[in-house]
Amino acid sequence: MSSESRPIITMTDITKVYTVGGEEVRALDGANLTIREGEFVSIIGPSGSGKSTLMNIIGCLDVADSGEYILDGQSIEQYSEEELARIRNKKIGFIFQNFNLLSRMSALANVELPLIYQRIHMGDRREQAAQALARVGLTDRSNHKPTELSGGQQQRVAIARALATNPAILLADEPTGNLDSKTGEDILALFHELHRAGNTIVLITHDPKIASQAQRRINIMDGRVTEVGA
């Protein structure tokens, strides 16, 4: 990845304050962050550090109280819920700890879901979903339902679903959290493969060992963001 590659995420002085039991909690306190196209970045912090708030703002699931967030050239502020949903669907591929697959649908149908929301024609949709499953090595499981798949295979389906829309970033929240260590290593190897293929990956974790797999590590503590080793 060239150091001249364009920024996908630029956060400037991002602040988010919650009121809990009558007290103000600064979940994010003037956070600054730049992630460039093609980078593999981990964000690490303990519970209560502001990690989830940062992830929700990166993922357009929440908006900052102040500061500026530019995602793939688009300033994210003053948007309605509907507009944020559209941006999420187009620009972000989410990968969750608990897979979030629909149990009654096949692997292929699960991967197709975000493409349905984008109103992509059925033939193209099926082809894009099949290509995404091929990228994670699951072509032979495309007609299986989640209950017929191992945990590692379910997470691969979830990764294929995230890839299907060709998003600007893959945002992975504790993606190995529900997997045994060997399966977790396989999923991390897949992330490295996707990174080599040019995908921009942001991995949220509390585990230093997993965080160290990324090209860059961002630390968050008490709502403040720092580069590890910077």
C-alpha positions as CSV (number, residue, x, y, z in Angstrom):
1,M,0.0,0.0,0.0
2,S,1.4,3.4,-1.0
3,S,1.6,6.1,1.7
4,E,0.1,8.3,-1.0
5,S,-3.2,6.3,-1.1
6,R,-6.2,8.4,-0.3
7,P,-7.8,8.6,3.1
8,I,-11.0,6.5,3.5
9,I,-11.6,7.6,7.1
10,T,-10.7,11.0,8.4
11,M,-11.9,11.9,11.9
12,T,-11.1,15.3,13.4
13,D,-11.8,16.3,17.1
14,I,-14.6,13.8,17.3
15,T,-16.5,14.1,20.7
16,K,-19.4,12.0,22.0
17,V,-20.9,12.6,25.4
18,Y,-23.5,10.4,27.1
19,T,-25.4,11.2,30.3
20,V,-25.4,8.2,32.7
21,G,-27.1,8.5,36.1
22,G,-27.0,12.3,35.8
23,E,-23.3,12.4,35.1
24,E,-21.6,13.2,31.8
25,V,-19.4,10.5,30.3
26,R,-17.1,11.5,27.5
27,A,-17.1,8.3,25.4
28,L,-15.0,10.0,22.8
29,D,-12.9,13.0,23.8
30,G,-11.5,14.9,20.8
31,A,-10.6,11.7,18.8
32,N,-8.5,12.1,15.6
33,L,-8.0,9.2,13.2
34,T,-7.0,8.7,9.6
35,I,-7.2,5.4,7.8
36,R,-6.1,5.2,4.2
37,E,-7.3,3.0,1.3
38,G,-5.9,-0.5,1.5
39,E,-4.8,-0.4,5.1
40,F,-5.4,-3.1,7.7
41,V,-5.9,-1.3,11.1
42,S,-6.8,-2.7,14.5
43,I,-8.5,-0.6,17.2
44,I,-7.8,-2.0,20.6
45,G,-9.1,-0.9,24.0
46,P,-10.7,-2.5,27.1
47,S,-14.4,-2.5,28.0
48,G,-15.6,1.1,28.6
49,S,-12.7,2.7,26.7
50,G,-14.9,4.2,24.0
51,K,-14.2,1.5,21.5
52,S,-17.8,0.6,20.8
53,T,-18.7,4.3,20.4
54,L,-15.8,4.8,18.0
55,M,-16.9,1.7,16.0
56,N,-20.6,3.0,15.9
57,I,-19.5,6.3,14.5
58,I,-17.1,4.8,12.0
59,G,-20.0,2.5,10.9
60,C,-22.5,5.4,10.7
61,L,-24.6,3.7,13.4
62,D,-24.3,6.8,15.5
63,V,-23.1,10.4,14.9
64,A,-20.7,12.5,16.8
65,D,-21.8,15.5,19.0
66,S,-18.9,17.6,17.6
67,G,-16.0,17.2,15.2
68,E,-15.9,16.1,11.6
69,Y,-16.0,12.6,10.1
70,I,-15.3,12.2,6.4
71,L,-16.0,8.6,5.1
72,D,-14.8,7.9,1.6
73,G,-14.9,11.6,0.6
74,Q,-18.3,12.1,2.1
75,S,-18.8,14.3,5.2
76,I,-21.0,12.4,7.8
77,E,-23.1,15.0,9.7
78,Q,-26.6,16.3,9.8
79,Y,-27.9,13.1,8.1
80,S,-31.3,11.5,8.7
81,E,-31.5,7.9,9.9
82,E,-32.5,6.9,6.4
83,E,-29.5,8.6,4.8
84,L,-27.1,7.0,7.3
85,A,-28.6,3.6,6.5
86,R,-28.0,4.2,2.8
87,I,-24.4,5.2,3.4
88,R,-23.9,2.2,5.7
89,N,-25.2,-0.2,3.1
90,K,-23.1,1.3,0.3
91,K,-19.8,2.0,2.0
92,I,-19.4,-0.4,4.9
93,G,-19.2,-4.2,5.1
94,F,-20.0,-5.2,8.7
95,I,-18.6,-8.4,10.3
96,F,-19.9,-9.2,13.7
97,Q,-18.8,-11.5,16.5
98,N,-22.0,-13.5,16.5
99,F,-22.3,-13.6,12.6
100,N,-25.8,-12.2,12.4
101,L,-27.0,-14.7,9.8
102,L,-30.6,-15.5,9.1
103,S,-31.1,-19.1,10.1
104,R,-33.8,-20.0,7.6
105,M,-31.9,-18.8,4.6
106,S,-29.1,-20.4,2.7
107,A,-25.5,-19.1,2.7
108,L,-26.0,-17.6,-0.7
109,A,-29.3,-15.9,0.3
110,N,-27.6,-14.4,3.4
111,V,-24.9,-13.0,1.2
112,E,-27.4,-11.5,-1.2
113,L,-29.3,-9.5,1.5
114,P,-27.3,-6.2,1.3
115,L,-27.6,-6.4,-2.5
116,I,-31.4,-6.7,-2.2
117,Y,-31.3,-3.4,-0.2
118,Q,-29.3,-1.8,-3.0
119,R,-32.1,-3.0,-5.4
120,I,-29.6,-4.8,-7.6
121,H,-31.2,-7.0,-10.3
122,M,-31.6,-10.6,-9.3
123,G,-29.3,-12.2,-11.8
124,D,-26.5,-9.7,-11.0
125,R,-27.2,-10.1,-7.3
126,R,-26.8,-13.9,-7.4
127,E,-23.6,-13.6,-9.4
128,Q,-22.1,-11.1,-7.0
129,A,-23.1,-13.2,-4.0
130,A,-21.6,-16.3,-5.6
131,Q,-18.3,-14.5,-6.3
132,A,-18.1,-13.3,-2.7
133,L,-18.6,-16.8,-1.4
134,A,-15.9,-18.0,-3.8
135,R,-13.5,-15.4,-2.3
136,V,-14.0,-17.0,1.2
137,G,-13.7,-20.5,-0.1
138,L,-17.3,-21.6,0.4
139,T,-18.7,-22.2,-3.0
140,D,-19.5,-25.8,-2.1
141,R,-21.6,-24.6,0.9
142,S,-23.7,-22.0,-0.9
143,N,-27.0,-23.9,-0.4
144,H,-26.4,-24.8,3.3
145,K,-28.2,-23.0,6.1
146,P,-26.2,-21.5,9.0
147,T,-27.2,-24.5,11.3
148,E,-25.5,-26.8,8.8
149,L,-22.3,-24.9,9.0
150,S,-19.5,-24.7,11.5
151,G,-18.8,-21.5,13.4
152,G,-15.8,-20.8,11.1
153,Q,-17.9,-21.4,8.0
154,Q,-20.7,-19.1,9.4
155,Q,-18.1,-16.3,9.9
156,R,-16.9,-16.8,6.3
157,V,-20.5,-16.4,5.1
158,A,-20.7,-13.2,7.1
159,I,-17.4,-12.0,5.6
160,A,-18.7,-12.8,2.1
161,R,-21.9,-10.8,2.9
162,A,-19.7,-7.9,3.9
163,L,-17.7,-8.2,0.7
164,A,-20.7,-8.6,-1.7
165,T,-21.3,-4.8,-2.1
166,N,-17.6,-4.0,-2.7
167,P,-17.7,-1.6,0.3
168,A,-15.1,1.1,1.0
169,I,-14.2,-0.6,4.3
170,L,-14.7,-3.9,6.1
171,L,-15.5,-3.1,9.7
172,A,-15.0,-6.2,11.9
173,D,-16.2,-6.2,15.5
174,E,-14.4,-8.9,17.5
175,P,-14.7,-11.3,14.5
176,T,-12.9,-14.2,16.2
177,G,-14.7,-13.7,19.6
178,N,-17.0,-16.7,19.2
179,L,-14.5,-19.0,17.6
180,D,-11.9,-21.5,19.0
181,S,-8.3,-20.4,18.6
182,K,-7.5,-22.5,15.5
183,T,-10.7,-21.3,13.7
184,G,-9.9,-17.8,14.8
185,E,-6.4,-18.1,13.2
186,D,-8.0,-19.3,9.9
187,I,-10.3,-16.2,9.9
188,L,-7.4,-13.9,10.6
189,A,-5.5,-15.5,7.7
190,L,-8.5,-14.8,5.5
191,F,-8.4,-11.1,6.6
192,H,-4.7,-11.0,5.6
193,E,-5.6,-12.5,2.2
194,L,-8.4,-9.8,1.7
195,H,-5.9,-7.1,2.7
196,R,-3.4,-8.3,0.2
197,A,-6.2,-8.2,-2.4
198,G,-6.6,-4.5,-1.6
199,N,-9.5,-4.4,0.9
200,T,-9.4,-1.7,3.6
201,I,-10.0,-3.5,7.0
202,V,-10.8,-2.0,10.4
203,L,-10.7,-4.7,13.1
204,I,-12.1,-3.8,16.6
205,T,-10.7,-6.0,19.4
206,H,-9.8,-6.1,23.1
207,D,-7.2,-8.8,22.4
208,P,-3.6,-7.5,22.0
209,K,-2.6,-10.7,20.2
210,I,-5.3,-10.2,17.5
211,A,-4.6,-6.5,17.3
212,S,-0.9,-7.1,16.6
213,Q,-1.9,-9.0,13.4
214,A,-2.9,-5.7,11.8
215,Q,-0.5,-3.4,9.9
216,R,-1.3,-0.5,12.3
217,R,-2.6,-0.5,15.8
218,I,-4.8,2.3,17.2
219,N,-5.3,2.4,21.0
220,I,-8.3,3.9,22.7
221,M,-8.5,4.6,26.4
222,D,-10.9,6.9,28.2
223,G,-12.2,8.2,24.9
224,R,-8.7,9.3,23.7
225,V,-7.2,7.8,20.5
226,T,-3.5,7.1,20.1
227,E,-1.4,5.3,17.6
228,V,0.5,2.3,19.1
229,G,4.2,2.7,18.4
230,A,3.7,6.1,16.8
